[in-house]
């Protein structure tokens, strides 16, 4: 049992206060819960005298009182715990290797790192240390525009933000996200709103790359299309996700195939079949039944040889997670490919061939990629998702080129 407690610093000169920890441990003991460890959260590292006092009043061994103080970035927290021998003590307390046997074993608070495997010397921890160091020592700054519908609710795109962060760490960049409300990019007739529209466009144009994430509903859809058109024409690195890919297909139909009424059947009904209906409801879906109608979960995508997506993934088949009801109309694919939009990722799952990844040739655009699936769900700090990594690399090159000008 690990008890987490705040150790505030008050007074002048400052002093670490232990009363909150003493009282909270006493209350837990009244409920029959005795902590094995106390994790003390605070701004500064715990002083030896503070540790000793907490140990005396809580009957928790002094070595098992762990300082969880502020560090430069969150990736240093595991390293901080290891420096205090938390890994060895936890292994002994849980009776896991190498402390499987109960006979002649030490008290968990008395074990040392020599009693356990040398985790700190492992390749994993060395790589994690390099990762933590790279966060504090970026080589450059990258500004990415997040053009979405729910930007006022930061957690709505948390997975996308984390995926961008992972790739920024890998490319040694300091990530700055420019939150842009998609509807603010749409043309405004009201003079009071024109200033908002102008500001949104100015902020978009200052960015090194553009991400259009997934979402539901028609609000802001035209703004997303406008942002995608700008990214395509200005050769700004672009990544579209789920609805972002569908918006990219609609934009290409309207402006390259010259079909101004092209739209998604999710938002408009009276569309000419296989001409204007760029995005359609999946044929196996049920419009009348509520719930359980989405295409969910991990599914295989086959990537085309020589494509940007194949290059960044390094393999020809990938498993990514899905969450959608609508898809790109296969009937329009021949016209779109003839006009230069490449469908380089396809999936065959018994319901017909589905379009999973689109891109423009690298000779036409440095990085214009969009996916029907959600690549952010498989991104990890030590292994960023390739599509996000490709975006950050392209954005880094674009920023460097801009500086040279």
C-alpha positions as CSV (number, residue, x, y, z in Angstrom):
1,X,0.0,0.0,0.0
2,X,1.5,3.4,-1.1
3,X,0.1,6.4,0.6
4,X,0.4,9.7,-1.3
5,X,0.5,12.9,0.8
6,X,1.3,16.5,0.3
7,X,4.2,18.1,2.2
8,X,3.7,21.8,1.9
9,X,6.5,24.4,2.4
10,X,5.4,27.3,4.6
11,X,6.8,30.2,6.6
12,X,9.9,32.3,6.4
13,X,12.4,30.8,6.5
14,X,10.6,28.0,4.6
15,X,9.9,24.8,6.5
16,X,8.5,21.4,5.2
17,X,5.3,20.7,7.2
18,X,4.6,17.1,8.1
19,X,1.3,17.4,10.0
20,X,-1.0,16.7,6.9
21,X,0.9,13.5,6.3
22,X,0.8,12.5,10.0
23,X,-2.9,13.0,10.2
24,X,-3.8,11.3,7.0
25,X,-1.8,8.2,7.9
26,X,-3.4,8.1,11.3
27,X,-6.9,8.3,9.7
28,X,-6.0,5.5,7.3
29,X,-4.7,3.3,10.2
30,X,-8.1,3.8,11.9
31,X,-9.6,2.2,8.8
32,X,-7.2,-0.7,9.1
33,X,-4.9,0.4,6.3
34,X,-1.2,0.6,7.2
35,X,1.0,2.0,4.4
36,X,4.2,0.3,3.2
37,X,5.4,3.4,1.5
38,X,4.6,7.1,1.8
39,X,5.1,9.1,-1.4
40,X,5.5,12.7,-0.3
41,X,4.6,15.2,-3.0
42,X,6.1,18.7,-2.8
43,X,8.0,21.4,-4.6
44,X,11.4,20.5,-3.1
45,X,13.2,17.2,-2.3
46,X,12.4,15.9,1.2
47,X,15.0,17.0,3.8
48,X,16.5,14.2,5.9
49,X,15.0,15.7,9.1
50,X,11.6,15.7,7.5
51,X,11.9,12.1,6.4
52,X,13.0,11.1,9.9
53,X,10.1,12.9,11.5
54,X,7.5,11.4,9.2
55,X,9.0,7.9,9.9
56,X,8.8,8.4,13.6
57,X,5.2,9.5,13.7
58,X,3.9,7.0,11.1
59,X,6.0,3.9,11.9
60,X,6.9,3.6,8.2
61,X,10.7,2.8,7.6
62,X,12.6,5.9,6.7
63,X,13.9,4.4,3.4
64,X,10.3,3.7,2.4
65,X,9.4,7.4,2.6
66,X,9.8,8.6,-1.0
67,X,10.3,12.2,-2.2
68,X,8.1,13.0,-5.2
69,X,9.3,16.6,-5.8
70,X,9.1,18.8,-8.8
71,X,11.3,17.9,-11.8
72,X,11.9,19.5,-15.1
73,X,9.7,17.1,-17.0
74,X,7.4,14.2,-16.3
75,X,9.7,11.6,-17.8
76,X,12.2,12.2,-15.0
77,X,9.7,10.9,-12.4
78,X,10.5,7.2,-12.9
79,X,14.3,8.0,-12.7
80,X,13.7,9.9,-9.5
81,X,12.0,6.9,-8.0
82,X,14.8,4.6,-9.0
83,X,17.4,6.9,-7.4
84,X,15.5,6.3,-4.1
85,X,15.6,2.5,-4.6
86,X,11.9,2.3,-5.1
87,X,12.1,-0.4,-7.7
88,X,14.1,-2.8,-5.5
89,X,11.9,-2.2,-2.4
90,X,8.7,-2.7,-4.4
91,X,10.0,-5.9,-5.9
92,X,10.8,-7.3,-2.5
93,X,7.4,-6.2,-1.0
94,X,5.5,-7.8,-3.8
95,X,7.6,-10.9,-3.7
96,X,8.6,-10.8,-7.4
97,X,12.0,-11.8,-8.9
98,X,14.5,-12.0,-7.3
99,X,12.6,-12.0,-4.0
100,X,10.3,-14.9,-4.7
101,X,11.2,-16.9,-1.6
102,X,10.1,-15.9,1.8
103,X,12.9,-17.6,3.7
104,X,15.8,-15.5,5.0
105,X,14.6,-12.5,3.1
106,X,15.3,-8.9,4.2
107,X,12.7,-6.4,5.2
108,X,11.6,-4.6,2.1
109,X,13.0,-1.3,3.3
110,X,16.4,-2.8,3.9
111,X,17.0,-4.1,0.3
112,X,19.6,-2.4,-1.9
113,X,20.0,-2.1,-5.6
114,X,22.7,-4.8,-5.3
115,X,20.0,-7.2,-4.1
116,X,17.9,-6.7,-7.2
117,X,18.8,-6.8,-10.9
118,X,20.7,-3.7,-12.0
119,X,17.8,-2.0,-13.6
120,X,19.5,1.4,-13.7
121,X,22.2,-0.1,-15.9
122,X,19.8,-1.7,-18.4
123,X,19.3,-0.5,-22.0
124,X,15.7,0.4,-21.3
125,X,16.6,2.9,-18.5
126,X,19.5,4.3,-20.5
127,X,17.2,5.0,-23.4
128,X,14.6,6.5,-21.0
129,X,17.3,8.8,-19.6
130,X,18.2,10.0,-23.0
131,X,14.5,10.6,-23.7
132,X,14.2,12.7,-20.5
133,X,17.3,14.6,-21.4
134,X,16.1,15.4,-24.9
135,X,13.0,17.0,-23.5
136,X,15.1,19.5,-21.6
137,X,17.5,20.1,-24.5
138,X,15.5,20.7,-27.7
139,X,17.4,21.8,-30.7
140,X,14.7,23.9,-32.2
141,X,11.0,24.9,-31.8
142,X,8.1,23.6,-33.9
143,X,4.6,25.2,-34.0
144,X,1.8,22.9,-35.0
145,X,-1.7,24.2,-35.7
146,X,-4.5,22.0,-34.3
147,X,-7.6,22.9,-36.3
148,X,-10.6,21.4,-34.5
149,X,-14.0,21.8,-33.2
150,X,-13.4,21.2,-29.5
151,X,-10.3,23.2,-28.8
152,X,-11.8,24.9,-25.8
153,X,-11.8,21.5,-24.1
154,X,-8.2,20.6,-24.1
155,X,-8.7,17.0,-23.0
156,X,-10.8,16.3,-26.2
157,X,-7.6,16.0,-28.2
158,X,-5.3,14.8,-25.4
159,X,-4.2,11.6,-27.3
160,X,-3.3,13.7,-30.4
161,X,-1.3,16.2,-28.2
162,X,0.5,13.3,-26.5
163,X,1.4,11.7,-29.9
164,X,2.7,15.1,-31.1
165,X,4.7,15.4,-27.9
166,X,6.3,12.0,-28.4
167,X,7.4,12.9,-31.9
168,X,8.7,16.3,-30.8
169,X,10.9,14.5,-28.2
170,X,12.2,12.1,-30.9
171,X,13.0,15.0,-33.3
172,X,14.5,17.1,-30.5
173,X,12.0,19.9,-30.9
174,X,10.1,22.1,-28.4
175,X,6.5,21.7,-29.3
176,X,4.1,24.6,-29.4
177,X,0.5,23.9,-30.3
178,X,-1.6,26.7,-31.9
179,X,-5.2,25.9,-31.0
180,X,-7.5,27.1,-33.8
181,X,-11.3,26.8,-33.8
182,X,-12.2,25.4,-37.2
183,X,-15.3,27.6,-37.5
184,X,-13.2,30.7,-37.0
185,X,-11.5,30.0,-40.4
186,X,-14.9,30.2,-42.2
187,X,-15.8,33.4,-44.0
188,X,-17.7,35.8,-41.8
189,X,-20.2,38.4,-43.0
190,X,-20.6,40.0,-39.5
191,X,-17.9,42.7,-39.1
192,X,-17.6,41.9,-35.4
193,X,-16.5,38.3,-36.4
194,X,-14.2,39.3,-39.2
195,X,-11.5,40.2,-36.7
196,X,-11.7,36.7,-35.2
197,X,-11.4,35.2,-38.7
198,X,-8.4,37.3,-39.6
199,X,-6.6,36.4,-36.3
200,X,-7.3,32.7,-36.9
201,X,-5.8,32.8,-40.4
202,X,-2.7,34.8,-39.2
203,X,-2.1,32.2,-36.5
204,X,-2.5,29.3,-38.9
205,X,0.0,30.8,-41.4
206,X,2.6,31.2,-38.6
207,X,2.6,27.5,-38.0
208,X,5.1,24.9,-39.3
209,X,2.6,22.1,-39.7
210,X,-1.2,21.5,-39.6
211,X,-3.2,18.7,-37.9
212,X,-6.9,18.3,-38.5
213,X,-8.1,15.7,-36.0
214,X,-11.3,13.6,-35.9
215,X,-14.7,14.8,-34.7
216,X,-18.4,14.6,-35.2
217,X,-21.0,17.0,-36.6
218,X,-21.1,19.7,-39.3
219,X,-19.9,22.7,-37.2
220,X,-16.5,23.7,-38.3
221,X,-16.3,21.3,-41.2
222,X,-15.9,24.1,-43.8
223,X,-13.2,25.6,-41.7
224,X,-11.3,22.3,-41.7
225,X,-11.6,22.2,-45.5
226,X,-10.3,25.7,-45.7
227,X,-7.3,24.8,-43.5
228,X,-6.6,21.7,-45.6
229,X,-6.8,23.7,-48.9
230,X,-4.3,26.2,-47.4
231,X,-1.9,23.4,-46.3
232,X,-2.1,21.8,-49.7
233,X,-1.6,24.9,-51.8
234,X,1.2,26.4,-49.5
235,X,2.9,23.0,-49.2
236,X,2.6,23.2,-45.4
237,X,3.1,19.7,-43.8
238,X,-0.3,18.3,-43.0
239,X,-1.8,15.3,-41.2
240,X,-5.5,14.5,-41.2
241,X,-7.1,12.0,-38.8
242,X,-10.4,10.3,-39.4
243,X,-12.8,13.2,-40.2
244,X,-9.6,15.1,-41.2
245,X,-9.0,12.6,-44.0
246,X,-12.6,12.8,-45.1
247,X,-12.4,16.6,-45.2
248,X,-9.2,16.3,-47.3
249,X,-11.0,14.1,-49.8
250,X,-14.0,16.6,-50.0
251,X,-11.5,19.5,-50.4
252,X,-9.8,17.7,-53.3
253,X,-13.1,16.9,-55.0
254,X,-14.2,20.5,-54.8
255,X,-11.0,22.3,-55.9
256,X,-9.1,19.8,-58.1
257,X,-11.9,17.7,-59.6
258,X,-14.0,21.0,-59.8
259,X,-17.1,19.5,-58.1
260,X,-18.1,22.4,-55.9
261,X,-21.1,20.6,-54.4
262,X,-19.0,17.6,-53.2
263,X,-19.6,16.9,-49.6
264,X,-20.0,14.1,-47.0
265,X,-23.3,12.3,-46.9
266,X,-23.0,12.6,-43.1
267,X,-23.8,16.3,-43.4
268,X,-25.8,16.6,-46.7
269,X,-28.3,14.2,-48.3
270,X,-29.1,15.4,-51.8
271,X,-25.7,14.5,-53.4
272,X,-25.3,13.0,-56.9
273,X,-24.2,9.4,-56.5
274,X,-20.5,8.7,-57.3
275,X,-20.1,12.4,-58.3
276,X,-20.7,14.5,-55.3
277,X,-20.9,12.0,-52.4
278,X,-17.2,12.0,-51.5
279,X,-17.9,10.3,-48.2
280,X,-20.6,7.7,-47.7
281,X,-22.2,5.7,-44.9
282,X,-20.6,2.3,-44.6
283,X,-22.8,-0.2,-46.5
284,X,-22.9,-2.7,-43.6
285,X,-24.1,0.0,-41.2
286,X,-27.6,0.5,-39.9
287,X,-29.0,4.0,-39.9
288,X,-32.1,3.0,-37.9
289,X,-30.5,1.1,-35.1
290,X,-28.9,3.3,-32.4
291,X,-25.6,2.2,-30.9
292,X,-23.1,-0.5,-32.0
293,X,-22.9,0.8,-35.5
294,X,-19.3,2.1,-35.6
295,X,-16.4,0.3,-37.1
296,X,-14.2,-0.1,-34.1
297,X,-10.9,-1.6,-33.0
298,X,-7.6,-2.6,-34.5
299,X,-7.7,-3.5,-38.2
300,X,-5.0,-4.2,-40.8
301,X,-4.0,-1.7,-43.4
302,X,-1.9,-2.6,-46.4
303,X,0.5,0.2,-47.5
304,X,1.6,0.8,-51.1
305,X,5.2,0.2,-52.0
306,X,7.0,3.5,-52.5
307,X,4.5,5.7,-50.6
308,X,5.3,8.1,-47.8
309,X,3.3,6.1,-45.4
310,X,5.1,2.9,-46.3
311,X,8.5,4.7,-45.8
312,X,7.7,6.1,-42.4
313,X,6.2,2.9,-41.1
314,X,9.0,0.8,-42.6
315,X,6.6,-2.2,-43.1
316,X,3.8,-3.0,-45.6
317,X,1.1,-4.0,-43.2
318,X,0.1,-2.1,-40.0
319,X,-2.5,-2.5,-37.3
320,X,-4.2,0.7,-36.2
321,X,-7.4,1.4,-34.3
322,X,-10.6,2.7,-35.9
323,X,-13.7,4.6,-34.8
324,X,-16.0,5.7,-37.6
325,X,-19.3,5.2,-39.4
326,X,-18.5,6.9,-42.7
327,X,-15.8,6.2,-45.3
328,X,-14.4,7.6,-48.5
329,X,-16.6,6.6,-51.5
330,X,-14.8,3.9,-53.4
331,X,-16.7,4.9,-56.5
332,X,-14.8,8.2,-56.6
333,X,-11.3,6.7,-56.1
334,X,-10.4,6.3,-59.8
335,X,-11.2,10.0,-60.5
336,X,-9.3,11.2,-57.5
337,X,-6.3,9.1,-58.2
338,X,-6.3,10.2,-61.9
339,X,-6.2,13.8,-60.5
340,X,-3.2,13.1,-58.3
341,X,-4.6,12.1,-54.9
342,X,-3.0,8.8,-54.0
343,X,-4.8,6.1,-51.9
344,X,-1.8,4.3,-50.5
345,X,-3.4,2.5,-47.6
346,X,-6.2,0.1,-48.1
347,X,-8.0,-2.5,-46.0
348,X,-9.9,-5.6,-47.0
349,X,-12.1,-7.0,-44.2
350,X,-14.9,-8.8,-45.9
351,X,-17.0,-5.8,-46.6
352,X,-15.1,-4.5,-49.7
353,X,-11.9,-2.6,-50.1
354,X,-11.7,0.5,-47.9
355,X,-9.6,3.6,-48.3
356,X,-7.4,4.0,-45.2
357,X,-4.5,6.3,-46.1
358,X,-4.2,9.1,-48.6
359,X,-1.3,11.3,-49.6
360,X,0.1,13.5,-52.3
361,X,3.3,12.6,-54.2
362,X,6.4,14.0,-52.4
363,X,7.3,15.9,-55.5
364,X,4.1,17.9,-55.2
365,X,4.0,18.3,-51.4
366,X,6.6,17.5,-48.7
367,X,4.1,15.9,-46.4
368,X,0.4,15.7,-47.1
369,X,-0.9,12.6,-45.4
370,X,-4.2,11.6,-43.9
371,X,-5.6,8.4,-42.3
372,X,-9.0,7.0,-41.6
373,X,-7.7,5.3,-38.5
374,X,-6.5,7.0,-35.3
375,X,-2.6,6.7,-35.2
376,X,-2.5,8.7,-32.0
377,X,-3.7,5.6,-30.0
378,X,-0.6,3.6,-30.7
379,X,2.0,6.3,-30.0
380,X,4.3,5.9,-27.0
381,X,7.0,8.2,-25.6
382,X,9.8,5.8,-26.6
383,X,8.1,4.8,-29.8
384,X,6.1,7.6,-31.5
385,X,3.6,6.8,-34.1
386,X,5.3,7.0,-37.6
387,X,2.7,9.3,-39.1
388,X,3.2,11.9,-36.4
389,X,6.9,11.4,-36.5
390,X,6.8,12.0,-40.3
391,X,4.8,15.2,-39.7
392,X,7.3,16.6,-37.1
393,X,10.3,15.8,-39.3
394,X,8.7,17.5,-42.3
395,X,7.7,20.5,-40.1
396,X,11.3,20.7,-38.7
397,X,12.6,20.8,-42.3
398,X,10.0,23.4,-43.3
399,X,10.9,25.6,-40.3
400,X,14.7,25.3,-41.1
401,X,14.0,26.3,-44.7
402,X,12.0,29.3,-43.5
403,X,14.8,30.4,-41.3
404,X,17.3,30.2,-44.1
405,X,15.1,32.6,-46.2
